[in-house]
């Protein structure tokens, strides 16, 4: 076989048995709970801290 040639039998459409394929269940570990936390910092202080963290990341 030269460059660019191929075996036509490789180009035939292959069928798959759906029972042989394992699917991924993206909802297997869904969680419908709540999350909360308490902080002594005000919203402005938290936003300021977030801004400084973003500045640190961009300087790397």
Biopython code that builds the backbone (N, CA, C, O; Angstrom):
import numpy as np
from Bio.PDB.StructureBuilder import StructureBuilder

atoms = [
    (1, "UNK", "N", (0.830, -1.187, 0.000)),
    (1, "UNK", "CA", (0.000, 0.000, 0.000)),
    (1, "UNK", "C", (0.870, 1.243, 0.000)),
    (1, "UNK", "O", (1.848, 1.341, 0.741)),
    (2, "UNK", "N", (0.503, 2.163, -0.823)),
    (2, "UNK", "CA", (1.237, 3.406, -0.879)),
    (2, "UNK", "C", (0.672, 4.422, 0.090)),
    (2, "UNK", "O", (-0.304, 4.169, 0.796)),
    (3, "UNK", "N", (1.292, 5.542, 0.103)),
    (3, "UNK", "CA", (0.847, 6.622, 0.987)),
    (3, "UNK", "C", (-0.573, 7.051, 0.599)),
    (3, "UNK", "O", (-0.855, 7.285, -0.576)),
    (4, "UNK", "N", (-1.448, 7.150, 1.577)),
    (4, "UNK", "CA", (-2.801, 7.612, 1.316)),
    (4, "UNK", "C", (-3.770, 6.515, 0.932)),
    (4, "UNK", "O", (-4.965, 6.782, 0.804)),
    (5, "UNK", "N", (-3.304, 5.292, 0.743)),
    (5, "UNK", "CA", (-4.234, 4.226, 0.390)),
    (5, "UNK", "C", (-4.775, 3.595, 1.673)),
    (5, "UNK", "O", (-4.173, 3.716, 2.740)),
    (6, "UNK", "N", (-5.893, 2.937, 1.555)),
    (6, "UNK", "CA", (-6.516, 2.326, 2.723)),
    (6, "UNK", "C", (-7.270, 1.084, 2.315)),
    (6, "UNK", "O", (-7.576, 0.862, 1.144)),
    (7, "UNK", "N", (-7.552, 0.300, 3.299)),
    (7, "UNK", "CA", (-8.318, -0.912, 3.092)),
    (7, "UNK", "C", (-9.797, -0.549, 3.212)),
    (7, "UNK", "O", (-10.236, -0.072, 4.258)),
    (8, "UNK", "N", (-10.566, -0.773, 2.144)),
    (8, "UNK", "CA", (-11.972, -0.385, 2.156)),
    (8, "UNK", "C", (-12.759, -1.111, 3.234)),
    (8, "UNK", "O", (-13.779, -0.595, 3.693)),
    (9, "UNK", "N", (-12.329, -2.264, 3.642)),
    (9, "UNK", "CA", (-13.057, -2.997, 4.676)),
    (9, "UNK", "C", (-12.989, -2.263, 6.015)),
    (9, "UNK", "O", (-13.868, -2.451, 6.855)),
    (10, "UNK", "N", (-11.970, -1.435, 6.234)),
    (10, "UNK", "CA", (-11.861, -0.657, 7.461)),
    (10, "UNK", "C", (-12.857, 0.497, 7.477)),
    (10, "UNK", "O", (-13.146, 1.051, 8.537)),
    (11, "UNK", "N", (-13.383, 0.861, 6.315)),
    (11, "UNK", "CA", (-14.281, 1.997, 6.213)),
    (11, "UNK", "C", (-15.747, 1.614, 6.367)),
    (11, "UNK", "O", (-16.615, 2.485, 6.412)),
    (12, "UNK", "N", (-16.024, 0.329, 6.448)),
    (12, "UNK", "CA", (-17.410, -0.099, 6.612)),
    (12, "UNK", "C", (-17.911, 0.313, 7.985)),
    (12, "UNK", "O", (-17.161, 0.351, 8.960)),
    (13, "UNK", "N", (-19.195, 0.617, 8.033)),
    (13, "UNK", "CA", (-19.780, 1.049, 9.303)),
    (13, "UNK", "C", (-19.900, -0.151, 10.229)),
    (13, "UNK", "O", (-20.447, -1.191, 9.862)),
    (14, "UNK", "N", (-19.385, 0.013, 11.416)),
    (14, "UNK", "CA", (-19.435, -1.061, 12.392)),
    (14, "UNK", "C", (-20.619, -0.843, 13.324)),
    (14, "UNK", "O", (-20.915, 0.287, 13.714)),
    (15, "UNK", "N", (-21.278, -1.909, 13.670)),
    (15, "UNK", "CA", (-22.414, -1.811, 14.587)),
    (15, "UNK", "C", (-21.955, -2.186, 15.989)),
    (15, "UNK", "O", (-21.053, -3.004, 16.167)),
    (16, "UNK", "N", (-22.590, -1.575, 16.976)),
    (16, "UNK", "CA", (-22.272, -1.849, 18.369)),
    (16, "UNK", "C", (-23.511, -2.321, 19.090)),
    (16, "UNK", "O", (-24.619, -1.854, 18.824)),
    (17, "UNK", "N", (-23.319, -3.226, 19.981)),
    (17, "UNK", "CA", (-24.410, -3.678, 20.814)),
    (17, "UNK", "C", (-24.543, -2.708, 21.977)),
    (17, "UNK", "O", (-23.596, -2.531, 22.744)),
    (18, "UNK", "N", (-25.699, -2.080, 22.120)),
    (18, "UNK", "CA", (-25.909, -1.076, 23.170)),
    (18, "UNK", "C", (-25.753, -1.668, 24.560)),
    (18, "UNK", "O", (-25.449, -0.939, 25.504)),
    (19, "UNK", "N", (-25.952, -2.966, 24.707)),
    (19, "UNK", "CA", (-25.809, -3.608, 26.015)),
    (19, "UNK", "C", (-24.353, -3.685, 26.457)),
    (19, "UNK", "O", (-24.076, -3.832, 27.648)),
    (20, "UNK", "N", (-23.421, -3.590, 25.515)),
    (20, "UNK", "CA", (-22.001, -3.686, 25.837)),
    (20, "UNK", "C", (-21.394, -2.354, 26.271)),
    (20, "UNK", "O", (-20.250, -2.314, 26.723)),
    (21, "UNK", "N", (-22.148, -1.269, 26.136)),
    (21, "UNK", "CA", (-21.622, 0.059, 26.414)),
    (21, "UNK", "C", (-22.070, 0.494, 27.806)),
    (21, "UNK", "O", (-23.257, 0.457, 28.129)),
    (22, "UNK", "N", (-21.087, 0.914, 28.639)),
    (22, "UNK", "CA", (-21.419, 1.430, 29.960)),
    (22, "UNK", "C", (-21.619, 2.934, 29.868)),
    (22, "UNK", "O", (-20.754, 3.656, 29.371)),
    (23, "UNK", "N", (-22.756, 3.398, 30.348)),
    (23, "UNK", "CA", (-23.056, 4.828, 30.311)),
    (23, "UNK", "C", (-22.654, 5.467, 31.638)),
    (23, "UNK", "O", (-22.575, 4.801, 32.670)),
    (24, "UNK", "N", (-22.406, 6.754, 31.585)),
    (24, "UNK", "CA", (-22.080, 7.518, 32.782)),
    (24, "UNK", "C", (-23.351, 8.186, 33.272)),
    (24, "UNK", "O", (-24.041, 8.863, 32.510)),
    (25, "UNK", "N", (-23.656, 7.995, 34.538)),
    (25, "UNK", "CA", (-24.829, 8.630, 35.134)),
    (25, "UNK", "C", (-24.364, 9.893, 35.844)),
    (25, "UNK", "O", (-23.774, 9.824, 36.923)),
    (26, "UNK", "N", (-24.631, 11.054, 35.235)),
    (26, "UNK", "CA", (-24.166, 12.319, 35.801)),
    (26, "UNK", "C", (-24.968, 12.738, 37.020)),
    (26, "UNK", "O", (-24.561, 13.648, 37.742)),
    (27, "UNK", "N", (-26.102, 12.092, 37.262)),
    (27, "UNK", "CA", (-26.942, 12.442, 38.404)),
    (27, "UNK", "C", (-26.790, 11.461, 39.560)),
    (27, "UNK", "O", (-27.567, 11.490, 40.514)),
    (28, "UNK", "N", (-25.798, 10.603, 39.473)),
    (28, "UNK", "CA", (-25.610, 9.573, 40.487)),
    (28, "UNK", "C", (-25.357, 10.158, 41.877)),
    (28, "UNK", "O", (-25.813, 9.601, 42.876)),
    (29, "UNK", "N", (-24.638, 11.268, 41.944)),
    (29, "UNK", "CA", (-24.274, 11.856, 43.230)),
    (29, "UNK", "C", (-24.877, 13.243, 43.436)),
    (29, "UNK", "O", (-24.257, 14.096, 44.070)),
    (30, "UNK", "N", (-26.074, 13.475, 42.908)),
    (30, "UNK", "CA", (-26.732, 14.768, 43.119)),
    (30, "UNK", "C", (-27.010, 14.978, 44.596)),
    (30, "UNK", "O", (-27.268, 14.031, 45.339)),
    (31, "UNK", "N", (-26.953, 16.227, 45.006)),
    (31, "UNK", "CA", (-27.194, 16.577, 46.401)),
    (31, "UNK", "C", (-28.181, 17.732, 46.454)),
    (31, "UNK", "O", (-27.966, 18.765, 45.820)),
    (32, "UNK", "N", (-29.248, 17.564, 47.196)),
    (32, "UNK", "CA", (-30.276, 18.592, 47.276)),
    (32, "UNK", "C", (-30.283, 19.271, 48.643)),
    (32, "UNK", "O", (-31.330, 19.746, 49.084)),
    (33, "UNK", "N", (-29.162, 19.324, 49.307)),
    (33, "UNK", "CA", (-29.084, 19.913, 50.629)),
    (33, "UNK", "C", (-28.727, 21.383, 50.589)),
    (33, "UNK", "O", (-28.738, 22.013, 49.531)),
    (34, "UNK", "N", (-28.413, 21.918, 51.746)),
    (34, "UNK", "CA", (-28.022, 23.316, 51.864)),
    (34, "UNK", "C", (-26.626, 23.398, 52.460)),
    (34, "UNK", "O", (-26.171, 22.483, 53.147)),
    (35, "UNK", "N", (-25.962, 24.504, 52.185)),
    (35, "UNK", "CA", (-24.651, 24.753, 52.751)),
    (35, "UNK", "C", (-24.658, 26.155, 53.325)),
    (35, "UNK", "O", (-25.167, 27.085, 52.700)),
    (36, "UNK", "N", (-24.099, 26.307, 54.506)),
    (36, "UNK", "CA", (-24.006, 27.635, 55.093)),
    (36, "UNK", "C", (-22.720, 27.727, 55.900)),
    (36, "UNK", "O", (-22.145, 26.712, 56.293)),
    (37, "UNK", "N", (-22.278, 28.950, 56.139)),
    (37, "UNK", "CA", (-21.106, 29.171, 56.976)),
    (37, "UNK", "C", (-21.253, 30.517, 57.663)),
    (37, "UNK", "O", (-21.996, 31.392, 57.218)),
    (38, "UNK", "N", (-20.539, 30.653, 58.734)),
    (38, "UNK", "CA", (-20.568, 31.908, 59.478)),
    (38, "UNK", "C", (-19.179, 32.526, 59.428)),
    (38, "UNK", "O", (-18.168, 31.824, 59.463)),
    (39, "UNK", "N", (-19.148, 33.845, 59.347)),
    (39, "UNK", "CA", (-17.888, 34.559, 59.299)),
    (39, "UNK", "C", (-18.010, 35.836, 60.115)),
    (39, "UNK", "O", (-19.078, 36.445, 60.184)),
    (40, "UNK", "N", (-16.907, 36.229, 60.728)),
    (40, "UNK", "CA", (-16.874, 37.481, 61.485)),
    (40, "UNK", "C", (-16.628, 38.683, 60.573)),
    (40, "UNK", "O", (-16.713, 39.829, 61.014)),
    (41, "UNK", "N", (-16.320, 38.418, 59.291)),
    (41, "UNK", "CA", (-16.019, 39.492, 58.359)),
    (41, "UNK", "C", (-17.297, 40.018, 57.716)),
    (41, "UNK", "O", (-18.259, 39.274, 57.528)),
    (42, "UNK", "N", (-17.299, 41.298, 57.384)),
    (42, "UNK", "CA", (-18.439, 41.885, 56.686)),
    (42, "UNK", "C", (-18.362, 41.525, 55.202)),
    (42, "UNK", "O", (-17.342, 41.027, 54.725)),
    (43, "UNK", "N", (-19.440, 41.779, 54.490)),
    (43, "UNK", "CA", (-19.469, 41.516, 53.052)),
    (43, "UNK", "C", (-18.384, 42.316, 52.342)),
    (43, "UNK", "O", (-17.702, 41.786, 51.464)),
    (44, "UNK", "N", (-18.215, 43.591, 52.710)),
    (44, "UNK", "CA", (-17.181, 44.427, 52.083)),
    (44, "UNK", "C", (-15.791, 43.846, 52.315)),
    (44, "UNK", "O", (-14.956, 43.860, 51.411)),
    (45, "UNK", "N", (-15.537, 43.338, 53.515)),
    (45, "UNK", "CA", (-14.227, 42.753, 53.816)),
    (45, "UNK", "C", (-14.000, 41.478, 53.011)),
    (45, "UNK", "O", (-12.893, 41.224, 52.538)),
    (46, "UNK", "N", (-15.049, 40.681, 52.859)),
    (46, "UNK", "CA", (-14.932, 39.455, 52.069)),
    (46, "UNK", "C", (-14.686, 39.765, 50.595)),
    (46, "UNK", "O", (-13.868, 39.108, 49.950)),
    (47, "UNK", "N", (-15.388, 40.759, 50.060)),
    (47, "UNK", "CA", (-15.205, 41.160, 48.659)),
    (47, "UNK", "C", (-13.796, 41.703, 48.458)),
    (47, "UNK", "O", (-13.163, 41.427, 47.439)),
    (48, "UNK", "N", (-13.307, 42.465, 49.415)),
    (48, "UNK", "CA", (-11.949, 43.002, 49.330)),
    (48, "UNK", "C", (-10.926, 41.869, 49.338)),
    (48, "UNK", "O", (-9.960, 41.896, 48.576)),
    (49, "UNK", "N", (-11.137, 40.881, 50.192)),
    (49, "UNK", "CA", (-10.224, 39.733, 50.261)),
    (49, "UNK", "C", (-10.246, 38.958, 48.943)),
    (49, "UNK", "O", (-9.200, 38.530, 48.455)),
    (50, "UNK", "N", (-11.434, 38.779, 48.369)),
    (50, "UNK", "CA", (-11.553, 38.104, 47.078)),
    (50, "UNK", "C", (-10.784, 38.866, 46.003)),
    (50, "UNK", "O", (-10.085, 38.266, 45.187)),
    (51, "UNK", "N", (-10.917, 40.193, 46.008)),
    (51, "UNK", "CA", (-10.191, 41.012, 45.043)),
    (51, "UNK", "C", (-8.685, 40.861, 45.176)),
    (51, "UNK", "O", (-7.975, 40.790, 44.173)),
    (52, "UNK", "N", (-8.194, 40.812, 46.407)),
    (52, "UNK", "CA", (-6.750, 40.649, 46.596)),
    (52, "UNK", "C", (-6.295, 39.254, 46.178)),
    (52, "UNK", "O", (-5.176, 39.092, 45.692)),
    (53, "UNK", "N", (-7.148, 38.243, 46.360)),
    (53, "UNK", "CA", (-6.805, 36.886, 45.917)),
    (53, "UNK", "C", (-6.721, 36.836, 44.394)),
    (53, "UNK", "O", (-5.828, 36.194, 43.841)),
    (54, "UNK", "N", (-7.648, 37.513, 43.715)),
    (54, "UNK", "CA", (-7.624, 37.547, 42.249)),
    (54, "UNK", "C", (-6.388, 38.282, 41.752)),
    (54, "UNK", "O", (-5.790, 37.876, 40.756)),
    (55, "UNK", "N", (-5.995, 39.361, 42.431)),
    (55, "UNK", "CA", (-4.789, 40.078, 42.061)),
    (55, "UNK", "C", (-3.555, 39.214, 42.205)),
    (55, "UNK", "O", (-2.653, 39.272, 41.370)),
    (56, "UNK", "N", (-3.508, 38.417, 43.253)),
    (56, "UNK", "CA", (-2.379, 37.508, 43.481)),
    (56, "UNK", "C", (-2.286, 36.474, 42.364)),
    (56, "UNK", "O", (-1.189, 36.148, 41.911)),
    (57, "UNK", "N", (-3.437, 35.954, 41.915)),
    (57, "UNK", "CA", (-3.448, 34.963, 40.840)),
    (57, "UNK", "C", (-2.957, 35.560, 39.528)),
    (57, "UNK", "O", (-2.223, 34.906, 38.787)),
    (58, "UNK", "N", (-3.353, 36.791, 39.234)),
    (58, "UNK", "CA", (-2.982, 37.384, 37.951)),
    (58, "UNK", "C", (-1.509, 37.783, 37.919)),
    (58, "UNK", "O", (-0.946, 37.948, 36.837)),
    (59, "UNK", "N", (-0.884, 37.938, 39.061)),
    (59, "UNK", "CA", (0.526, 38.314, 39.081)),
    (59, "UNK", "C", (1.455, 37.104, 38.956)),
    (59, "UNK", "O", (2.663, 37.266, 38.786)),
    (60, "UNK", "N", (0.896, 35.886, 39.039)),
    (60, "UNK", "CA", (1.718, 34.665, 38.921)),
    (60, "UNK", "C", (2.107, 34.376, 37.509)),
    (60, "UNK", "O", (2.795, 33.389, 37.248)),
]
sb = StructureBuilder()
sb.init_structure("model")
sb.init_model(0)
sb.init_chain("A")
sb.init_seg("    ")
for serial, (resi, resn, name, xyz) in enumerate(atoms, 1):
    if name == "N":
        sb.init_residue(resn, " ", resi, " ")
    sb.init_atom(name, np.array(xyz, "f"), 0.0, 1.0, " ", f" {name:<3s}", serial, name[0])
structure = sb.get_structure()
